[in-house]
């Protein structure tokens, strides 16, 4: 799967978690949502970094 697709899916997950927290739980789980968003962000950064480094090593 392309890197942009993976990153787009992670962004959709982050927004969905926030939407569910606001609509269903009325913002009561802000700490948990913030933690999950941070974990997803770190996963995206590590994935992008690994793909970027692999692309640089393939080119030259």
Secondary structure, DSSP 4 states (H G I P E B T S, - for coil): --HHHHHHHHHHHHHHHHHHHHHTSTTTTHHHHHHHHHHHHHHHHHHHHHHHHHHHHHH-
